[in-house]
Amino acid sequence: MSIPESDENSQAKDVEINAQKEIILKQILSSEARLRLNNVKMVKPDVANTVENYLISQASQGKIRPPVTDEQLKQILISIQQPKHDFKINRR
């Protein structure tokens, strides 16, 4: 089974985009914050991707000054994650 050329091209582009994101994140995150973001990425990749995109856009607009500390990253994670809803079931 061979992979169509368009799939190979899109995979190559994805790899290149991810490499560029990693380079930018290394520049704007402290080592502790980078470690925390990698841990989040293992558990919740969608949340980590949202945070990465947010950080890159904020840095490119000059709204945050590098390095982003672990505490700042914690606050960003808290603000991005949706509050969980608790449901209570009463049985009679």
C-alpha positions in Angstrom: 0.0 0.0 0.0 1.5 3.3 -1.0 0.7 6.7 0.4 -0.6 9.2 -2.1 1.7 12.2 -2.8 -0.7 14.7 -1.4 -0.7 13.0 2.0 3.1 13.0 2.0 3.1 16.7 1.3 0.6 17.5 4.0 2.5 15.4 6.5 5.7 17.2 5.6 4.0 20.6 6.0 2.6 19.5 9.4 6.1 18.5 10.5 7.5 21.8 9.3 4.8 23.8 11.1 5.3 21.9 14.3 9.0 22.5 14.1 8.5 26.2 13.7 6.1 26.3 16.6 8.6 24.5 18.8 11.3 27.1 17.9 9.0 30.0 18.7 7.8 28.4 22.0 11.5 27.8 23.1 12.1 31.5 22.6 9.1 32.7 24.5 8.7 30.1 27.3 10.9 29.6 30.4 12.2 26.0 30.8 9.7 25.3 33.6 6.8 26.6 31.5 7.9 24.6 28.5 8.1 21.5 30.7 4.5 22.2 32.0 3.2 22.7 28.5 4.7 19.4 27.4 3.1 17.6 30.3 -0.3 19.2 29.4 0.3 18.1 25.8 0.6 14.5 26.9 -2.7 14.6 28.8 -4.8 17.1 26.9 -3.3 17.8 23.4 -6.2 20.0 22.3 -5.8 22.3 25.3 -2.0 22.4 24.7 -2.5 23.3 21.1 -4.9 26.1 22.0 -2.4 27.5 24.5 0.5 27.2 22.0 -1.5 29.1 19.4 -2.5 31.7 21.9 1.0 32.2 23.1 2.4 32.5 19.6 -0.2 35.1 18.5 0.2 37.1 21.7 4.0 37.2 21.3 3.8 38.1 17.6 1.5 41.0 18.6 3.9 42.1 21.3 1.3 41.6 24.0 3.4 39.3 26.2 7.1 39.7 27.0 9.3 36.6 27.0 10.1 34.6 28.9 6.7 33.5 30.0 7.1 32.0 33.4 5.5 28.9 34.8 3.1 31.0 36.9 2.0 33.0 33.9 1.4 29.7 32.0 -0.7 28.4 34.9 -2.9 31.5 34.7 -3.3 31.1 30.9 -4.2 27.4 31.3 -6.8 28.3 34.0 -8.3 31.0 31.8 -8.5 28.8 28.7 -10.0 25.7 30.3 -13.8 25.6 30.6 -15.2 25.3 34.0 -16.4 21.8 34.8 -20.1 21.3 35.6 -21.0 19.2 38.6 -24.2 17.2 38.5 -25.8 15.9 41.6 -28.3 13.1 41.3 -30.7 12.5 44.2 -32.2 9.1 44.4 -35.3 8.6 46.5 
